[in-house]
């Protein structure tokens, strides 16, 4: 009898442990499982759930489920323009991008209404929720067409709210009839004759690149905090030696006597390296941390962290040579275009970086608002005085410096170019960051063209088109 009792107790204990496991995964971790795009249960649920639509801020349809020949079909009226950020939803391929990360909303699972809860409980057919994004199709179209045929990315933000107005990666892909086109898309991942990869599935706004001279707006914070007098003159002779390391200007050009504004405008490497080293690694590391380096960006999609060194995300010190190279965006510095746009927006917003977001609101099938986004600050990178001084230098860069190709008639644009060396015998990556109007910023933009050469030549004209359209329509306004 004792043996039977022990077996019974053992079985009871096993059932108890199994029950705890079921409770943990079905209740405690339910949201985590549902939010995982690899969870095919979400895709299979669509046999009885009609996935909600995805719309831009003006109500234009970006993704919608339609019935064709008795079957549900996910359609994307804008084609590849919103890829890869929009992603796809397929029984065969799973889900990616926003289609994956927003599946709990789109399938009516997150914050389910009482009706949806009953329908879900009894596995009844039901309608998911609609998601309205902050993206603006008009700006997205301009960015997409301006980048077409190139490899690179554009990110445009409202600096006052953190709303993402445009987010483009090129090359991209058309998600319509994706199951049939998948092999063709995958084949585009192969190398071209010159050795570069098209990589249409890559989210280039989340790819890590050396920032080149766009980094100087961040280094500026360290210079200002070290007590630098921005009116003092420095003689640029085309190169300088710091701790045995030769720092060169682009094309070995000597800029002559420059103050802070002209050094930023002419993108003087030796000025920023010299005064950056004088400021010291602790002041520099404090400044970059304030801009979010080494930190996870709160966002609806996962953004890789930007970094100063390869060894650690948050170094406590830098040697002199690495510090000197880091001040003008070389060395080991890596940053995503998305983060660069955020940092630019922070300068525009008096030093405060707002939490970026793509979701504006979520509506149930009766168009009741289930969720409404509220702007929230993320980091205070600069004081207003520091932001004003950096803005002044960026304005000079547009009026009298390398950022001049981004100028607009009748509008004061604040901008900065970058030509980042990726390593190897290839052209530099072309960067351009800007915001406008400088005295009351409505839009902030970051553009990168891979191996595009100079930022002024390849990237600035793209940013100029986007800023022009944004200001013409009064950025963010809903179309009538």
SEKELO-317579 format. One record per residue (C-alpha): residue number from 1; residue in three letters; z, x, y. Coordinates in steps of 0.25 Angstrom, whole numbers. Layout:
REM SEKELO-317579
ATOM   num   residu      up    east   north
ATOM   NUM      ALA       Z       X       Y
...
REM end
This chain:
REM SEKELO-317579
ATOM   num   residu      up    east   north
ATOM     1      UNK       0       0       0
ATOM     2      UNK       3      11       9
ATOM     3      UNK     -11      17       8
ATOM     4      UNK     -17       4      11
ATOM     5      UNK      -8       2      23
ATOM     6      UNK     -13      16      28
ATOM     7      UNK     -28      13      26
ATOM     8      UNK     -26       0      33
ATOM     9      UNK     -19       7      45
ATOM    10      UNK     -30      17      45
ATOM    11      UNK     -41       7      45
ATOM    12      UNK     -33      -1      56
ATOM    13      UNK     -32      12      64
ATOM    14      UNK     -47      15      62
ATOM    15      UNK     -51       1      67
ATOM    16      UNK     -41       3      79
ATOM    17      UNK     -48      16      83
ATOM    18      UNK     -62      10      81
ATOM    19      UNK     -57      -1      90
ATOM    20      UNK     -53       8     101
ATOM    21      UNK     -66      15     100
ATOM    22      UNK     -74       2     102
ATOM    23      UNK     -65      -2     113
ATOM    24      UNK     -67      12     120
ATOM    25      UNK     -82      11     119
ATOM    26      UNK     -85      -3     121
ATOM    27      UNK     -75      -5     132
ATOM    28      UNK     -70       8     138
ATOM    29      UNK     -83      15     137
ATOM    30      UNK     -92       3     138
ATOM    31      UNK     -98       6     152
ATOM    32      UNK    -100      20     149
ATOM    33      UNK    -108      17     136
ATOM    34      UNK    -116       6     144
ATOM    35      UNK    -119      16     155
ATOM    36      UNK    -125      26     146
ATOM    37      UNK    -140      25     146
ATOM    38      UNK    -140      30     131
ATOM    39      UNK    -133      18     127
ATOM    40      UNK    -145      10     121
ATOM    41      UNK    -136      -3     120
ATOM    42      UNK    -140      -5     135
ATOM    43      UNK    -154      -4     131
ATOM    44      UNK    -153     -13     119
ATOM    45      UNK    -145     -23     127
ATOM    46      UNK    -158     -26     135
ATOM    47      UNK    -163     -35     124
ATOM    48      UNK    -154     -46     129
ATOM    49      UNK    -151     -40     143
ATOM    50      UNK    -161     -40     154
ATOM    51      UNK    -159     -27     162
ATOM    52      UNK    -157     -30     177
ATOM    53      UNK    -167     -25     187
ATOM    54      UNK    -166     -12     196
ATOM    55      UNK    -170     -14     210
ATOM    56      UNK    -171      -5     223
ATOM    57      UNK    -163      -8     235
ATOM    58      UNK    -174     -17     240
ATOM    59      UNK    -175     -25     228
ATOM    60      UNK    -187     -18     222
ATOM    61      UNK    -188     -19     207
ATOM    62      UNK    -186      -5     200
ATOM    63      UNK    -183     -10     186
ATOM    64      UNK    -183     -23     180
ATOM    65      UNK    -184     -30     166
ATOM    66      UNK    -196     -39     164
ATOM    67      UNK    -200     -47     152
ATOM    68      UNK    -214     -43     146
ATOM    69      UNK    -219     -50     134
ATOM    70      UNK    -205     -55     130
ATOM    71      UNK    -199     -41     131
ATOM    72      UNK    -190     -35     142
ATOM    73      UNK    -197     -24     150
ATOM    74      UNK    -191     -15     160
ATOM    75      UNK    -200     -13     171
ATOM    76      UNK    -200      -3     183
ATOM    77      UNK    -209      -8     194
ATOM    78      UNK    -208       6     202
ATOM    79      UNK    -213      14     191
ATOM    80      UNK    -208      28     191
ATOM    81      UNK    -204      28     206
ATOM    82      UNK    -189      26     202
ATOM    83      UNK    -189      35     190
ATOM    84      UNK    -181      41     184
ATOM    85      UNK    -169      36     192
ATOM    86      UNK    -172      21     187
ATOM    87      UNK    -174      26     173
ATOM    88      UNK    -178      17     162
ATOM    89      UNK    -172       7     151
ATOM    90      UNK    -179       7     138
ATOM    91      UNK    -174       3     124
ATOM    92      UNK    -182      15     118
ATOM    93      UNK    -178      25     129
ATOM    94      UNK    -165      20     134
ATOM    95      UNK    -161      20     148
ATOM    96      UNK    -161      31     160
ATOM    97      UNK    -159      31     175
ATOM    98      UNK    -153      19     182
ATOM    99      UNK    -158      10     170
ATOM   100      UNK    -148      17     162
ATOM   101      UNK    -137      20     171
ATOM   102      UNK    -137       5     177
ATOM   103      UNK    -139      -1     163
ATOM   104      UNK    -125      -8     163
ATOM   105      UNK    -129     -15     176
ATOM   106      UNK    -143     -18     172
ATOM   107      UNK    -139     -24     159
ATOM   108      UNK    -128     -32     166
ATOM   109      UNK    -116     -25     159
ATOM   110      UNK    -109     -18     170
ATOM   111      UNK    -100     -29     178
ATOM   112      UNK    -107     -40     169
ATOM   113      UNK    -106     -54     175
ATOM   114      UNK     -98     -64     167
ATOM   115      UNK    -112     -70     162
ATOM   116      UNK    -117     -56     159
ATOM   117      UNK    -104     -53     151
ATOM   118      UNK    -105     -66     143
ATOM   119      UNK    -120     -63     140
ATOM   120      UNK    -117     -49     136
ATOM   121      UNK    -106     -53     127
ATOM   122      UNK    -115     -63     119
ATOM   123      UNK    -127     -54     120
ATOM   124      UNK    -135     -64     128
ATOM   125      UNK    -147     -61     136
ATOM   126      UNK    -143     -57     151
ATOM   127      UNK    -148     -51     164
ATOM   128      UNK    -143     -38     168
ATOM   129      UNK    -140     -34     183
ATOM   130      UNK    -149     -29     193
ATOM   131      UNK    -147     -16     200
ATOM   132      UNK    -151     -13     215
ATOM   133      UNK    -153       2     218
ATOM   134      UNK    -152       9     231
ATOM   135      UNK    -166      15     229
ATOM   136      UNK    -177      11     239
ATOM   137      UNK    -190      10     233
ATOM   138      UNK    -197      13     246
ATOM   139      UNK    -190      27     247
ATOM   140      UNK    -191      29     232
ATOM   141      UNK    -206      27     233
ATOM   142      UNK    -208      37     244
ATOM   143      UNK    -200      47     237
ATOM   144      UNK    -207      45     224
ATOM   145      UNK    -221      46     229
ATOM   146      UNK    -217      58     238
ATOM   147      UNK    -212      65     225
ATOM   148      UNK    -223      61     216
ATOM   149      UNK    -230      72     210
ATOM   150      UNK    -219      82     212
ATOM   151      UNK    -206      85     205
ATOM   152      UNK    -193      82     213
ATOM   153      UNK    -184      71     218
ATOM   154      UNK    -180      63     230
ATOM   155      UNK    -167      56     233
ATOM   156      UNK    -164      48     245
ATOM   157      UNK    -151      42     249
ATOM   158      UNK    -144      34     260
ATOM   159      UNK    -134      44     265
ATOM   160      UNK    -124      33     270
ATOM   161      UNK    -123      25     257
ATOM   162      UNK    -127      35     246
ATOM   163      UNK    -138      25     242
ATOM   164      UNK    -150      32     234
ATOM   165      UNK    -163      27     241
ATOM   166      UNK    -173      35     233
ATOM   167      UNK    -172      44     220
ATOM   168      UNK    -185      50     215
ATOM   169      UNK    -188      60     204
ATOM   170      UNK    -202      65     202
ATOM   171      UNK    -209      65     192
ATOM   172      UNK    -204      52     186
ATOM   173      UNK    -208      42     176
ATOM   174      UNK    -212      27     175
ATOM   175      UNK    -202      19     167
ATOM   176      UNK    -211       8     164
ATOM   177      UNK    -215       7     149
ATOM   178      UNK    -207      19     147
ATOM   179      UNK    -206      18     132
ATOM   180      UNK    -221      20     131
ATOM   181      UNK    -222      31     142
ATOM   182      UNK    -210      39     137
ATOM   183      UNK    -217      50     130
ATOM   184      UNK    -226      52     142
ATOM   185      UNK    -215      53     151
ATOM   186      UNK    -208      63     142
ATOM   187      UNK    -221      71     141
ATOM   188      UNK    -220      73     156
ATOM   189      UNK    -207      81     154
ATOM   190      UNK    -216      92     148
ATOM   191      UNK    -220     104     157
ATOM   192      UNK    -232     104     166
ATOM   193      UNK    -241     116     167
ATOM   194      UNK    -233     123     178
ATOM   195      UNK    -220     122     169
ATOM   196      UNK    -213     111     177
ATOM   197      UNK    -208      98     171
ATOM   198      UNK    -211      84     176
ATOM   199      UNK    -198      78     170
ATOM   200      UNK    -201      64     174
ATOM   201      UNK    -187      59     168
ATOM   202      UNK    -179      69     176
ATOM   203      UNK    -171      64     188
ATOM   204      UNK    -174      75     197
ATOM   205      UNK    -165      69     208
ATOM   206      UNK    -154      73     198
ATOM   207      UNK    -160      87     194
ATOM   208      UNK    -153      99     199
ATOM   209      UNK    -161     109     208
ATOM   210      UNK    -157     120     217
ATOM   211      UNK    -156     114     231
ATOM   212      UNK    -161     126     239
ATOM   213      UNK    -159     125     254
ATOM   214      UNK    -155     110     254
ATOM   215      UNK    -142     116     250
ATOM   216      UNK    -140     122     264
ATOM   217      UNK    -135     108     269
ATOM   218      UNK    -124     109     259
ATOM   219      UNK    -121     124     262
ATOM   220      UNK    -120     120     277
ATOM   221      UNK    -107     113     274
ATOM   222      UNK    -101     126     269
ATOM   223      UNK    -107     133     281
ATOM   224      UNK    -101     123     291
ATOM   225      UNK     -87     123     284
ATOM   226      UNK     -87     139     285
ATOM   227      UNK     -87     138     300
ATOM   228      UNK    -102     141     303
ATOM   229      UNK    -106     139     317
ATOM   230      UNK    -119     132     315
ATOM   231      UNK    -125     137     328
ATOM   232      UNK    -122     152     324
ATOM   233      UNK    -135     160     322
ATOM   234      UNK    -139     167     309
ATOM   235      UNK    -151     177     308
ATOM   236      UNK    -159     174     296
ATOM   237      UNK    -168     186     292
ATOM   238      UNK    -174     180     280
ATOM   239      UNK    -164     185     270
ATOM   240      UNK    -150     190     268
ATOM   241      UNK    -142     197     258
ATOM   242      UNK    -129     190     253
ATOM   243      UNK    -120     198     243
ATOM   244      UNK    -133     206     239
ATOM   245      UNK    -141     193     237
ATOM   246      UNK    -153     191     245
ATOM   247      UNK    -154     178     252
ATOM   248      UNK    -168     174     256
ATOM   249      UNK    -175     164     265
ATOM   250      UNK    -186     156     260
ATOM   251      UNK    -199     165     262
ATOM   252      UNK    -189     176     268
ATOM   253      UNK    -190     169     281
ATOM   254      UNK    -181     174     292
ATOM   255      UNK    -176     162     300
ATOM   256      UNK    -170     171     311
ATOM   257      UNK    -158     166     319
ATOM   258      UNK    -153     152     314
ATOM   259      UNK    -141     143     316
ATOM   260      UNK    -136     133     305
ATOM   261      UNK    -146     122     309
ATOM   262      UNK    -158     132     309
ATOM   263      UNK    -153     139     296
ATOM   264      UNK    -153     125     289
ATOM   265      UNK    -166     121     296
ATOM   266      UNK    -173     134     292
ATOM   267      UNK    -166     134     278
ATOM   268      UNK    -160     148     280
ATOM   269      UNK    -155     153     267
ATOM   270      UNK    -148     165     272
ATOM   271      UNK    -140     157     283
ATOM   272      UNK    -134     148     273
ATOM   273      UNK    -132     159     263
ATOM   274      UNK    -125     168     273
ATOM   275      UNK    -116     158     279
ATOM   276      UNK    -114     151     266
ATOM   277      UNK    -108     164     260
ATOM   278      UNK    -100     165     272
ATOM   279      UNK     -94     151     270
ATOM   280      UNK     -90     155     256
ATOM   281      UNK     -91     149     243
ATOM   282      UNK     -79     140     244
ATOM   283      UNK     -84     133     256
ATOM   284      UNK     -98     132     250
ATOM   285      UNK     -93     126     237
ATOM   286      UNK     -84     117     245
ATOM   287      UNK     -96     112     253
ATOM   288      UNK    -105     110     240
ATOM   289      UNK     -94     102     233
ATOM   290      UNK     -93      93     245
ATOM   291      UNK    -108      90     243
ATOM   292      UNK    -105      86     228
ATOM   293      UNK    -110      99     221
ATOM   294      UNK    -103      99     207
ATOM   295      UNK     -99      84     208
ATOM   296      UNK    -105      72     201
ATOM   297      UNK    -112      63     210
ATOM   298      UNK    -108      48     208
ATOM   299      UNK    -121      41     206
ATOM   300      UNK    -127      31     196
ATOM   301      UNK    -135      42     189
ATOM   302      UNK    -129      55     184
ATOM   303      UNK    -132      66     194
ATOM   304      UNK    -131      81     190
ATOM   305      UNK    -121      88     198
ATOM   306      UNK    -126      98     208
ATOM   307      UNK    -120     112     207
ATOM   308      UNK    -119     126     214
ATOM   309      UNK    -117     135     202
ATOM   310      UNK    -122     134     188
ATOM   311      UNK    -108     137     182
ATOM   312      UNK    -100     126     188
ATOM   313      UNK    -101     114     195
ATOM   314      UNK     -90     117     205
ATOM   315      UNK     -89     132     207
ATOM   316      UNK     -77     137     214
ATOM   317      UNK     -84     149     219
ATOM   318      UNK     -98     155     221
ATOM   319      UNK    -101     170     222
ATOM   320      UNK    -108     175     235
ATOM   321      UNK    -122     175     230
ATOM   322      UNK    -122     162     223
ATOM   323      UNK    -115     156     236
ATOM   324      UNK    -126     162     245
ATOM   325      UNK    -138     156     236
ATOM   326      UNK    -131     143     235
ATOM   327      UNK    -130     141     250
ATOM   328      UNK    -145     138     250
ATOM   329      UNK    -146     131     237
ATOM   330      UNK    -150     142     227
ATOM   331      UNK    -141     150     218
ATOM   332      UNK    -136     140     207
ATOM   333      UNK    -136     127     216
ATOM   334      UNK    -141     115     210
ATOM   335      UNK    -142     101     216
ATOM   336      UNK    -149      87     212
ATOM   337      UNK    -158      81     223
ATOM   338      UNK    -149      69     222
ATOM   339      UNK    -137      77     226
ATOM   340      UNK    -145      84     237
ATOM   341      UNK    -148      70     243
ATOM   342      UNK    -133      66     242
ATOM   343      UNK    -129      79     250
ATOM   344      UNK    -140      76     260
ATOM   345      UNK    -135      62     262
ATOM   346      UNK    -121      67     263
ATOM   347      UNK    -125      76     275
ATOM   348      UNK    -132      64     281
ATOM   349      UNK    -120      55     279
ATOM   350      UNK    -110      64     288
ATOM   351      UNK    -106      72     275
ATOM   352      UNK    -103      60     266
ATOM   353      UNK    -111      59     253
ATOM   354      UNK    -111      45     248
ATOM   355      UNK    -110      41     234
ATOM   356      UNK    -125      40     229
ATOM   357      UNK    -129      27     222
ATOM   358      UNK    -141      20     217
ATOM   359      UNK    -136       6     214
ATOM   360      UNK    -135      -3     226
ATOM   361      UNK    -131     -16     219
ATOM   362      UNK    -131     -23     206
ATOM   363      UNK    -134     -38     204
ATOM   364      UNK    -133     -47     193
ATOM   365      UNK    -144     -57     188
ATOM   366      UNK    -139     -67     199
ATOM   367      UNK    -140     -56     209
ATOM   368      UNK    -125     -56     211
ATOM   369      UNK    -121     -42     216
ATOM   370      UNK    -113     -35     205
ATOM   371      UNK    -112     -21     211
ATOM   372      UNK    -114     -16     226
ATOM   373      UNK    -114      -2     229
ATOM   374      UNK    -105       3     240
ATOM   375      UNK    -107      17     247
ATOM   376      UNK     -97      27     244
ATOM   377      UNK     -95      41     249
ATOM   378      UNK     -95      52     238
ATOM   379      UNK     -93      66     245
ATOM   380      UNK     -90      70     259
ATOM   381      UNK     -98      83     260
ATOM   382      UNK     -97      86     275
ATOM   383      UNK     -90      82     287
ATOM   384      UNK     -99      75     297
ATOM   385      UNK     -99      87     306
ATOM   386      UNK    -104      95     294
ATOM   387      UNK    -115      85     291
ATOM   388      UNK    -119      84     305
ATOM   389      UNK    -121      99     306
ATOM   390      UNK    -129      99     293
ATOM   391      UNK    -137      88     298
ATOM   392      UNK    -141      95     310
ATOM   393      UNK    -146     107     302
ATOM   394      UNK    -154      97     293
ATOM   395      UNK    -160      91     306
ATOM   396      UNK    -164     105     311
ATOM   397      UNK    -171     108     297
ATOM   398      UNK    -180      96     300
ATOM   399      UNK    -183      98     314
ATOM   400      UNK    -184     113     314
ATOM   401      UNK    -183     118     300
ATOM   402      UNK    -188     117     285
ATOM   403      UNK    -185     103     284
ATOM   404      UNK    -195      99     295
ATOM   405      UNK    -205      92     285
ATOM   406      UNK    -195      81     283
ATOM   407      UNK    -195      77     298
ATOM   408      UNK    -198      63     302
ATOM   409      UNK    -202      59     316
ATOM   410      UNK    -192      52     324
ATOM   411      UNK    -181      54     313
ATOM   412      UNK    -171      66     313
ATOM   413      UNK    -171      71     298
ATOM   414      UNK    -161      80     293
ATOM   415      UNK    -167      88     281
ATOM   416      UNK    -166     101     273
ATOM   417      UNK    -176     108     264
ATOM   418      UNK    -174     116     252
ATOM   419      UNK    -183     125     243
ATOM   420      UNK    -175     128     231
ATOM   421      UNK    -178     139     221
ATOM   422      UNK    -177     133     207
ATOM   423      UNK    -180     147     200
ATOM   424      UNK    -192     153     194
ATOM   425      UNK    -206     154     200
ATOM   426      UNK    -207     140     205
ATOM   427      UNK    -208     134     219
ATOM   428      UNK    -195     130     225
ATOM   429      UNK    -189     115     224
ATOM   430      UNK    -192     108     238
ATOM   431      UNK    -180     101     243
ATOM   432      UNK    -178      92     255
ATOM   433      UNK    -165      84     260
ATOM   434      UNK    -165      76     272
ATOM   435      UNK    -158      64     279
ATOM   436      UNK    -162      55     291
ATOM   437      UNK    -160      51     301
ATOM   438      UNK    -151      63     303
ATOM   439      UNK    -142      56     313
ATOM   440      UNK    -141      43     304
ATOM   441      UNK    -145      46     290
ATOM   442      UNK    -151      35     282
ATOM   443      UNK    -157      43     271
ATOM   444      UNK    -155      56     264
ATOM   445      UNK    -166      63     255
ATOM   446      UNK    -167      74     245
ATOM   447      UNK    -180      79     240
ATOM   448      UNK    -183      89     230
ATOM   449      UNK    -197      93     225
ATOM   450      UNK    -197     103     213
ATOM   451      UNK    -204     116     216
ATOM   452      UNK    -209     109     229
ATOM   453      UNK    -208     122     237
ATOM   454      UNK    -202     120     251
ATOM   455      UNK    -193     108     254
ATOM   456      UNK    -200     106     267
ATOM   457      UNK    -213     105     261
ATOM   458      UNK    -211      97     248
ATOM   459      UNK    -198      89     249
ATOM   460      UNK    -197      86     264
ATOM   461      UNK    -209      77     265
ATOM   462      UNK    -204      69     254
ATOM   463      UNK    -190      67     261
ATOM   464      UNK    -197      64     274
ATOM   465      UNK    -205      52     268
ATOM   466      UNK    -193      46     262
ATOM   467      UNK    -184      47     274
ATOM   468      UNK    -196      41     283
ATOM   469      UNK    -197      29     274
ATOM   470      UNK    -182      27     273
ATOM   471      UNK    -181      28     288
ATOM   472      UNK    -193      19     290
ATOM   473      UNK    -187       8     282
ATOM   474      UNK    -172      11     286
ATOM   475      UNK    -168      17     273
ATOM   476      UNK    -161       8     263
ATOM   477      UNK    -165      -5     270
ATOM   478      UNK    -168     -16     261
ATOM   479      UNK    -183     -20     262
ATOM   480      UNK    -185     -35     266
REM end
